[in-house]
Amino acid sequence: MLKSKKVLIIGPFPNPISGVSLANKVVKKVLDESDIFNADYINTSYSVFQDAVGSFSFHKLLFFLKLNFKAIKIFRNNIIYITPGQTFFGVTKYSVFILLASILNKELIIHVHGNFLGRQYEILEGVKKKIFYFLVSKFTKGIVLSPSLKSNLLPFLDDSKIFTIANFAEDYLYTDTKESTNKKLKIVYLSNLMEEKGILYLLEALKELEKRKIIYKAKIAGNMDESLKEQITKKIQKLQNTTYEGVVYGKEKKKLLEWSNIFVLPTFYKMEGQPISILEALATGNVIIATNHAGIPDIIKKEINGYIVAPKSANSILEPLLFLNENKFKIKETCDANKKYFINNFTVKSFTEKITEALNAKIK
């Protein structure tokens, strides 16, 4: 059967793995498997992982200038779905795609995976502010990850054109999972190892656990920012009960998250939206310890799914760890509840239904 709608996805795809690149991979798979959509893509992933997200460099500029030659694909598609960055450069590097799609009167959808786009617009001035507004207002629809993030698009799009679609974790993570245990603290950190993700504060909290002779095991996994590699490696080596697992994928990731019973992500990352790693931890039955930041409070409720902690504070991370060590029954209780919570809200099936609905929606 001939599919009636052709979608061009423009944005990062793995590798490297990030919340946005993983989401784009799943969006393409979802559309390819649908009865009405056919998906093509332009991969904008920049190969060098570094902490200075949104920063400008001539190497980056050259990389994205070369990508512009792929804009010819816009002619062959009905819907152009873009997941841009949230900085001035993060948006303007997609200028050719946005302007060509607009000139050709294509349906143009922006999917914002964070909570900085609106703030970036606020702090811009003069010509930069006008360019930013001009480009983002060209979109005909917008998608955000949770209700509190809608404000990022309201300066550019009418409320009726903005859809809220929660992130997801892949099906294999919550099928055939093992029973949660609460015999001791088994802590996992699974995200990019960047300063703004709070890794240094977590390592300080783990150091304090060892000082207090608390029995625990911790495993750290993720792509390591080159500028912090030496510092993080030294801190981990000084901890007797903590290991660095490298970057994990697929079955290794599931095994790691099933091993753990506490997931910690003390992020204050300015581009943060709704971390997929938190949803993966819910799917595999973990207590969540995370910060009151970006869209996290929309999905993690204090003392229901876990604990909301202050950013940039090792003591704030330490407090719930000490509580759980003294009240281990809470671990299994929360882990079991979190699995059910995930299945009811954050599966690929739920995401598929909502993304399809957004793509099909008629805007007046």
C-alpha positions as CSV (number, residue, x, y, z in Angstrom):
1,M,0.0,0.0,0.0
2,L,1.3,3.4,-1.0
3,K,1.8,5.6,2.1
4,S,0.2,9.0,1.8
5,K,2.5,11.2,3.9
6,K,6.2,11.6,3.6
7,V,8.1,13.0,6.6
8,L,11.6,14.3,6.6
9,I,13.2,14.2,10.1
10,I,16.1,16.7,10.5
11,G,18.1,16.4,13.7
12,P,20.7,14.3,15.5
13,F,20.7,10.5,15.3
14,P,22.9,8.0,17.2
15,N,25.9,8.1,17.6
16,P,26.6,9.7,20.0
17,I,23.5,8.7,22.0
18,S,21.6,11.5,23.6
19,G,17.9,11.9,24.5
20,V,17.3,13.8,21.3
21,S,19.1,11.4,19.0
22,L,17.4,8.3,20.6
23,A,14.0,10.0,20.3
24,N,14.7,10.8,16.6
25,K,15.7,7.2,16.0
26,V,12.4,5.9,17.5
27,V,10.3,8.5,15.6
28,K,11.7,7.3,12.3
29,K,11.0,3.7,13.3
30,V,7.5,4.5,14.4
31,L,6.7,6.4,11.1
32,D,8.3,3.6,8.9
33,E,6.1,1.0,10.6
34,S,2.9,3.1,10.3
35,D,0.3,2.7,7.5
36,I,0.3,6.3,6.4
37,F,3.8,7.7,7.0
38,N,7.1,7.2,5.2
39,A,10.2,8.7,6.8
40,D,13.5,10.0,5.5
41,Y,16.1,11.8,7.6
42,I,19.1,14.1,7.6
43,N,21.4,13.3,10.5
44,T,22.9,16.4,12.1
45,S,24.9,14.7,14.8
46,Y,28.2,16.4,15.4
47,S,30.8,13.7,16.0
48,V,32.8,15.4,18.8
49,F,31.3,15.1,22.3
50,Q,32.0,18.1,24.4
51,D,30.5,20.0,27.3
52,A,30.2,23.3,25.5
53,V,26.9,22.5,23.9
54,G,25.6,25.2,21.7
55,S,29.0,26.8,21.3
56,F,30.3,28.0,18.0
57,S,33.4,26.8,16.2
58,F,34.5,27.0,12.6
59,H,34.7,23.2,12.4
60,K,31.1,23.0,13.4
61,L,30.2,25.7,10.9
62,L,31.9,23.8,8.1
63,F,30.1,20.6,9.2
64,F,26.7,22.2,9.1
65,L,27.4,24.1,5.8
66,K,28.0,20.7,4.1
67,L,24.7,19.4,5.5
68,N,22.8,22.2,3.7
69,F,23.4,20.4,0.4
70,K,21.0,17.7,1.7
71,A,18.2,20.3,1.8
72,I,17.1,19.0,-1.6
73,K,15.3,16.2,0.3
74,I,12.7,18.8,1.4
75,F,11.3,18.9,-2.1
76,R,10.4,15.2,-1.8
77,N,8.5,15.3,1.5
78,N,5.2,16.7,2.8
79,I,6.1,17.2,6.5
80,I,9.4,18.6,7.7
81,Y,10.0,17.6,11.4
82,I,13.0,19.3,13.0
83,T,14.7,18.9,16.4
84,P,17.0,21.9,16.5
85,G,19.2,23.0,19.3
86,Q,18.0,25.7,21.7
87,T,20.8,28.3,21.4
88,F,21.1,31.0,18.7
89,F,23.5,28.8,16.8
90,G,21.5,25.7,17.6
91,V,18.5,27.2,15.7
92,T,20.3,29.3,13.0
93,K,22.3,26.3,11.7
94,Y,18.9,24.9,10.5
95,S,18.1,28.2,8.6
96,V,18.3,26.7,5.1
97,F,16.0,23.9,6.0
98,I,13.5,26.1,7.8
99,L,13.4,28.8,5.1
100,L,13.2,26.4,2.1
101,A,10.4,24.4,3.8
102,S,8.5,27.6,4.5
103,I,8.9,28.9,1.0
104,L,7.6,25.6,-0.4
105,N,4.7,25.8,2.0
106,K,5.5,22.5,3.7
107,E,4.1,21.5,7.1
108,L,7.0,22.5,9.4
109,I,7.2,21.0,12.9
110,I,9.6,21.9,15.7
111,H,10.1,19.4,18.5
112,V,11.9,21.0,21.5
113,H,13.7,18.6,23.8
114,G,14.5,21.0,26.5
115,N,13.8,24.1,28.5
116,F,16.2,26.7,27.2
117,L,14.7,27.9,23.9
118,G,12.4,30.5,25.6
119,R,15.2,31.7,27.8
120,Q,17.6,32.1,24.9
121,Y,15.0,34.3,23.1
122,E,14.6,36.4,26.3
123,I,18.4,37.1,26.6
124,L,19.0,37.8,22.9
125,E,19.1,41.4,21.7
126,G,18.9,43.4,18.5
127,V,19.3,41.7,15.1
128,K,20.0,38.3,16.8
129,K,16.7,38.4,18.6
130,K,14.8,39.3,15.4
131,I,16.5,36.5,13.4
132,F,15.7,34.0,16.1
133,Y,12.0,35.0,16.2
134,F,11.8,35.0,12.4
135,L,13.1,31.5,12.1
136,V,11.1,29.8,15.0
137,S,7.9,31.6,14.1
138,K,8.0,29.9,10.6
139,F,7.0,26.6,12.2
140,T,3.4,25.6,11.8
141,K,3.3,23.3,14.8
142,G,5.4,22.7,17.9
143,I,5.9,19.8,20.3
144,V,7.2,20.0,23.9
145,L,7.9,17.3,26.4
146,S,5.7,18.3,29.3
147,P,3.2,21.1,30.3
148,S,5.7,23.3,32.1
149,L,7.9,23.5,29.0
150,K,5.2,24.9,26.8
151,S,6.3,28.5,27.6
152,N,9.4,27.9,25.4
153,L,7.2,28.1,22.2
154,L,4.5,30.5,23.3
155,P,6.4,33.6,22.0
156,F,6.4,32.1,18.5
157,L,3.3,29.9,18.2
158,D,-0.3,30.0,19.3
159,D,-1.1,27.7,22.2
160,S,-3.5,25.7,19.9
161,K,-0.5,24.8,17.7
162,I,1.7,23.4,20.5
163,F,1.4,19.7,21.5
164,T,2.7,18.1,24.7
165,I,4.1,14.6,24.2
166,A,6.0,12.9,27.0
167,N,9.3,11.1,26.2
168,F,9.5,7.3,26.3
169,A,11.8,4.4,27.1
170,E,12.1,1.5,24.7
171,D,10.0,-1.7,25.2
172,Y,12.8,-4.1,25.8
173,L,13.6,-2.3,29.1
174,Y,10.4,-3.1,30.9
175,T,9.6,-6.6,29.4
176,D,10.9,-9.7,31.3
177,T,12.4,-7.6,34.1
178,K,13.7,-9.0,37.3
179,E,12.2,-8.5,40.7
180,S,13.4,-5.4,42.6
181,T,15.6,-6.0,45.7
182,N,16.3,-3.9,48.7
183,K,19.1,-5.6,50.5
184,K,21.6,-2.8,50.0
185,L,21.9,0.5,48.1
186,K,22.8,-0.2,44.5
187,I,23.2,3.1,42.8
188,V,23.4,3.9,39.1
189,Y,24.2,7.1,37.2
190,L,23.4,6.7,33.5
191,S,23.8,9.9,31.4
192,N,26.6,11.9,29.7
193,L,29.3,12.7,32.3
194,M,29.2,16.4,32.1
195,E,29.5,19.0,34.9
196,E,26.0,20.3,34.4
197,K,24.6,16.8,34.7
198,G,25.7,16.8,38.4
199,I,28.2,13.9,38.2
200,L,30.8,15.7,40.4
201,Y,28.2,16.3,43.2
202,L,27.1,12.6,43.1
203,L,30.7,11.5,43.4
204,E,31.1,13.7,46.5
205,A,28.0,12.2,48.0
206,L,29.3,8.7,47.4
207,K,32.6,9.7,49.1
208,E,30.6,10.7,52.2
209,L,28.8,7.4,52.2
210,E,32.2,5.6,52.4
211,K,33.3,7.9,55.2
212,R,30.2,6.9,57.1
213,K,30.8,3.2,56.4
214,I,27.5,2.8,54.6
215,I,27.3,-0.4,52.6
216,Y,26.6,0.4,48.9
217,K,27.6,-0.3,45.4
218,A,27.6,2.3,42.6
219,K,28.1,2.1,38.8
220,I,28.6,5.1,36.6
221,A,27.9,4.9,32.9
222,G,27.9,7.3,30.0
223,N,29.9,9.3,27.5
224,M,32.6,11.2,29.3
225,D,33.2,14.9,28.6
226,E,36.9,15.1,27.5
227,S,37.5,18.2,29.6
228,L,36.5,16.4,32.8
229,K,37.9,12.9,32.0
230,E,41.0,13.1,34.2
231,Q,39.1,14.7,37.1
232,I,36.2,12.2,37.1
233,T,38.5,9.2,36.6
234,K,40.6,10.2,39.7
235,K,37.5,10.7,41.8
236,I,36.1,7.3,40.9
237,Q,39.4,5.6,41.5
238,K,39.4,6.9,45.0
239,L,36.1,5.3,45.8
240,Q,36.2,1.7,46.9
241,N,32.6,0.8,45.9
242,T,32.2,2.7,42.7
243,T,33.1,1.7,39.1
244,Y,32.9,3.3,35.7
245,E,31.1,1.1,33.2
246,G,31.8,3.1,30.1
247,V,29.0,3.7,27.6
248,V,26.3,1.0,27.7
249,Y,23.8,0.1,25.0
250,G,20.9,-2.4,24.6
251,K,21.2,-5.4,26.8
252,E,24.1,-4.0,28.7
253,K,22.0,-0.9,29.6
254,K,19.1,-3.1,30.7
255,K,21.3,-5.3,32.8
256,L,22.8,-2.3,34.5
257,L,19.4,-0.7,35.3
258,E,18.0,-4.1,36.5
259,W,21.1,-4.5,38.8
260,S,20.5,-1.1,40.4
261,N,17.6,0.0,42.7
262,I,18.4,3.7,42.9
263,F,18.9,6.0,39.9
264,V,20.6,9.4,40.5
265,L,20.6,12.3,38.1
266,P,21.4,15.6,39.9
267,T,21.2,17.6,36.6
268,F,21.2,21.4,36.3
269,Y,22.0,21.2,32.5
270,K,20.6,24.3,30.9
271,M,19.3,22.3,27.8
272,E,17.5,19.7,29.9
273,G,14.0,18.7,29.1
274,Q,12.7,15.4,30.3
275,P,15.6,13.0,30.5
276,I,15.0,9.6,28.8
277,S,17.4,8.1,31.3
278,I,14.9,8.8,34.1
279,L,12.2,7.0,32.2
280,E,14.5,4.1,31.5
281,A,15.1,3.9,35.3
282,L,11.4,3.9,36.0
283,A,10.9,1.2,33.4
284,T,13.4,-1.1,35.1
285,G,12.2,-0.4,38.7
286,N,14.4,2.1,40.3
287,V,13.9,4.8,43.0
288,I,14.6,8.2,41.3
289,I,16.8,10.9,42.9
290,A,16.8,13.9,40.6
291,T,16.7,17.7,40.7
292,N,13.8,20.2,40.6
293,H,14.9,21.2,37.1
294,A,13.3,21.6,33.6
295,G,10.5,19.1,33.0
296,I,11.6,16.6,35.7
297,P,9.0,17.7,38.3
298,D,6.3,17.0,35.7
299,I,7.1,13.3,35.8
300,I,8.8,12.7,39.2
301,K,6.7,13.4,42.2
302,K,8.5,13.8,45.6
303,E,8.2,10.7,47.8
304,I,6.0,8.9,45.3
305,N,8.5,8.1,42.5
306,G,11.6,9.1,44.5
307,Y,13.2,12.3,45.8
308,I,13.6,15.7,44.4
309,V,17.0,17.3,45.5
310,A,18.6,20.7,45.2
311,P,21.0,21.2,42.3
312,K,24.7,21.6,42.9
313,S,24.5,20.0,46.4
314,A,26.2,16.8,47.4
315,N,24.5,17.0,50.8
316,S,21.1,17.1,49.1
317,I,21.9,13.9,47.2
318,L,23.3,12.3,50.4
319,E,20.2,12.9,52.5
320,P,17.8,10.5,50.6
321,L,20.5,7.9,50.3
322,L,21.0,7.9,54.0
323,F,17.2,7.7,54.5
324,L,16.9,4.8,52.1
325,N,19.7,3.0,53.9
326,E,17.8,3.2,57.1
327,N,14.4,2.5,55.5
328,K,15.2,-0.2,52.9
329,F,11.5,-1.3,52.7
330,K,10.9,2.0,50.8
331,I,13.2,0.9,48.0
332,K,11.2,-2.1,46.9
333,E,7.9,-0.3,47.5
334,T,8.9,2.6,45.3
335,C,10.6,0.4,42.6
336,D,7.5,-1.7,42.1
337,A,5.2,1.4,41.9
338,N,7.5,3.0,39.4
339,K,7.3,0.1,37.0
340,K,3.5,0.4,36.9
341,Y,3.7,4.2,36.6
342,F,6.0,3.8,33.6
343,I,3.8,1.3,31.8
344,N,0.8,3.6,32.2
345,N,2.5,6.7,30.9
346,F,5.8,6.4,29.0
347,T,5.8,3.4,26.6
348,V,6.7,3.7,22.9
349,K,3.0,2.8,22.2
350,S,1.8,5.8,24.1
351,F,4.5,8.0,22.4
352,T,3.5,6.6,19.0
353,E,-0.2,7.4,19.5
354,K,0.6,11.0,20.5
355,I,3.2,11.7,17.8
356,T,0.9,10.3,15.1
357,E,-1.9,12.4,16.4
358,A,0.2,15.6,16.4
359,L,1.4,14.9,12.8
360,N,-2.1,14.3,11.6
361,A,-3.7,17.3,13.5
362,K,-5.3,20.0,11.3
363,I,-4.3,23.5,12.3
364,K,-6.8,26.3,11.5
